[in-house]
Amino acid sequence: MADPKQQKTAVVIPVYNRDWIINDALESVLAQTRCPDHLIVIDDGSCDDTVKTIEQWRDQHHPSFAMTIDVLAQNQGQNGARNRGVELACDCDLIAYLDSDDVWPATYLEEMIGQLEENPELIATARNYWQDSGDGLGRVDYDLSAISTDAPLQIFKRHTAAPSSTVVRRSAHQAIGGWDQQVFCVTDLDYFLRMSCTGPFGWNSGEPIEIRWMTGHGDNDPSLVHESSRVRRPAGAILRMEILEKFIFDLGGRNLIPEPIWKERLATGWFRVGRKLVRKKRKEEAKWCYLRVSELRPFDIRCRWHRWIRCFRVAPRRPAKTD
């Protein structure tokens, strides 16, 4: 008789123009000490040989688990591809996301699934991850250990979970309406911040996952350009702040995060956006950011200096999500 605690698991891999690296992700799934019940690869309308590469891999390895290759007629972005993958995993309880440029240690699924099976109150479990900084400074580690004690605070103030280092319950994904296809950057922040409002996260102490974050889901250049540079540019930084503000003012974040913490986080973030916009000579938008900081932190002398010296005699205008 099957163990009633055993959860069926689907691995969802969104991919677009990654024929040069997708096999690494597929091999890491095949090497798991606990295989998934279903591997779902969503090709987001690739125009290279990605689909052919995946089919060749399947025909060569004949995996013991079910494998679905779904090709979208039009590019929907990685969020649309992930949503489609979860939709196809209708008979599974757990969803393990794996980006097409990432790989897992061999025991990843065994450890993550086991934790969720033993703790049915958890809606997701995450583990630490690391990445190359992309600017020559070497490895950057992201510690998520606090996510098990206060997930909203951890994600809002410190670091969000990463898709490739997190396993979620399908019911939790459905409860928040899935990935927001209007969010083009910092998608993991938006998704996991919304999910943290619905239940507790677990933290898994296993081997940290390398998040490669190469030039994004929509680029077939194997030059390993760092995708996180998008977040550092104005458009990504503005979107991050809009997601954080939406969480606080529209999604009940004010009831989950102490007021001094969320005010400081938002003020610091908008100040940094203002400085980026000044460097881009977008002074009207920068002044809007500095005025927003003054609302959150009225006695910030540094912000006042920037507002009057750098943005003198310009009318404030809300920043547009462009670079």
Secondary structure in CASP SS format (residue, H / E / C, confidence):
PFRMAT SS
TARGET T0000
AUTHOR 0000-0000-0000
METHOD secondary structure of the structure
MODEL  1
M C 1.00
A C 1.00
D C 1.00
P C 1.00
K C 1.00
Q C 1.00
Q C 1.00
K C 1.00
T E 1.00
A E 1.00
V E 1.00
V E 1.00
I E 1.00
P E 1.00
V E 1.00
Y C 1.00
N C 1.00
R C 1.00
D C 1.00
W C 1.00
I C 1.00
I H 1.00
N H 1.00
D H 1.00
A H 1.00
L H 1.00
E H 1.00
S H 1.00
V H 1.00
L H 1.00
A C 1.00
Q C 1.00
T C 1.00
R C 1.00
C C 1.00
P C 1.00
D C 1.00
H E 1.00
L E 1.00
I E 1.00
V E 1.00
I E 1.00
D E 1.00
D C 1.00
G C 1.00
S C 1.00
C C 1.00
D C 1.00
D C 1.00
T H 1.00
V H 1.00
K H 1.00
T H 1.00
I H 1.00
E H 1.00
Q H 1.00
W H 1.00
R H 1.00
D H 1.00
Q H 1.00
H H 1.00
H C 1.00
P C 1.00
S C 1.00
F C 1.00
A E 1.00
M E 1.00
T E 1.00
I E 1.00
D E 1.00
V E 1.00
L C 1.00
A C 1.00
Q C 1.00
N C 1.00
Q C 1.00
G H 1.00
Q H 1.00
N H 1.00
G H 1.00
A H 1.00
R H 1.00
N H 1.00
R H 1.00
G H 1.00
V H 1.00
E H 1.00
L H 1.00
A C 1.00
C C 1.00
D C 1.00
C C 1.00
D C 1.00
L E 1.00
I E 1.00
A E 1.00
Y E 1.00
L C 1.00
D C 1.00
S C 1.00
D C 1.00
D C 1.00
V C 1.00
W C 1.00
P C 1.00
A C 1.00
T C 1.00
Y H 1.00
L H 1.00
E H 1.00
E H 1.00
M H 1.00
I H 1.00
G H 1.00
Q H 1.00
L H 1.00
E H 1.00
E H 1.00
N C 1.00
P C 1.00
E C 1.00
L C 1.00
I C 1.00
A E 1.00
T E 1.00
A E 1.00
R E 1.00
N E 1.00
Y E 1.00
W E 1.00
Q E 1.00
D E 1.00
S C 1.00
G C 1.00
D C 1.00
G C 1.00
L C 1.00
G C 1.00
R E 1.00
V E 1.00
D E 1.00
Y E 1.00
D C 1.00
L C 1.00
S H 1.00
A H 1.00
I H 1.00
S H 1.00
T C 1.00
D C 1.00
A H 1.00
P H 1.00
L H 1.00
Q H 1.00
I H 1.00
F H 1.00
K H 1.00
R H 1.00
H C 1.00
T C 1.00
A C 1.00
A C 1.00
P H 1.00
S H 1.00
S H 1.00
T E 1.00
V E 1.00
V E 1.00
R E 1.00
R H 1.00
S H 1.00
A H 1.00
H H 1.00
Q H 1.00
A H 1.00
I C 1.00
G C 1.00
G C 1.00
W C 1.00
D C 1.00
Q C 1.00
Q C 1.00
V C 1.00
F C 1.00
C C 1.00
V C 1.00
T H 1.00
D H 1.00
L H 1.00
D H 1.00
Y H 1.00
F H 1.00
L H 1.00
R H 1.00
M H 1.00
S H 1.00
C C 1.00
T C 1.00
G C 1.00
P C 1.00
F E 1.00
G E 1.00
W E 1.00
N E 1.00
S E 1.00
G E 1.00
E E 1.00
P E 1.00
I E 1.00
E E 1.00
I C 1.00
R C 1.00
W C 1.00
M E 1.00
T C 1.00
G C 1.00
H C 1.00
G C 1.00
D C 1.00
N C 1.00
D C 1.00
P C 1.00
S C 1.00
L C 1.00
V C 1.00
H E 1.00
E C 1.00
S C 1.00
S H 1.00
R H 1.00
V H 1.00
R H 1.00
R C 1.00
P H 1.00
A H 1.00
G H 1.00
A H 1.00
I H 1.00
L H 1.00
R H 1.00
M H 1.00
E H 1.00
I H 1.00
L H 1.00
E H 1.00
K H 1.00
F H 1.00
I H 1.00
F H 1.00
D C 1.00
L C 1.00
G C 1.00
G H 1.00
R H 1.00
N H 1.00
L C 1.00
I C 1.00
P C 1.00
E H 1.00
P H 1.00
I H 1.00
W H 1.00
K H 1.00
E H 1.00
R H 1.00
L H 1.00
A H 1.00
T H 1.00
G H 1.00
W H 1.00
F H 1.00
R H 1.00
V H 1.00
G H 1.00
R H 1.00
K H 1.00
L H 1.00
V H 1.00
R H 1.00
K C 1.00
K C 1.00
R C 1.00
K H 1.00
E H 1.00
E H 1.00
A H 1.00
K H 1.00
W H 1.00
C H 1.00
Y H 1.00
L H 1.00
R H 1.00
V H 1.00
S H 1.00
E H 1.00
L H 1.00
R C 1.00
P C 1.00
F C 1.00
D C 1.00
I H 1.00
R H 1.00
C H 1.00
R H 1.00
W H 1.00
H H 1.00
R H 1.00
W H 1.00
I H 1.00
R H 1.00
C C 1.00
F C 1.00
R C 1.00
V C 1.00
A C 1.00
P C 1.00
R C 1.00
R C 1.00
P C 1.00
A C 1.00
K C 1.00
T C 1.00
D C 1.00
END
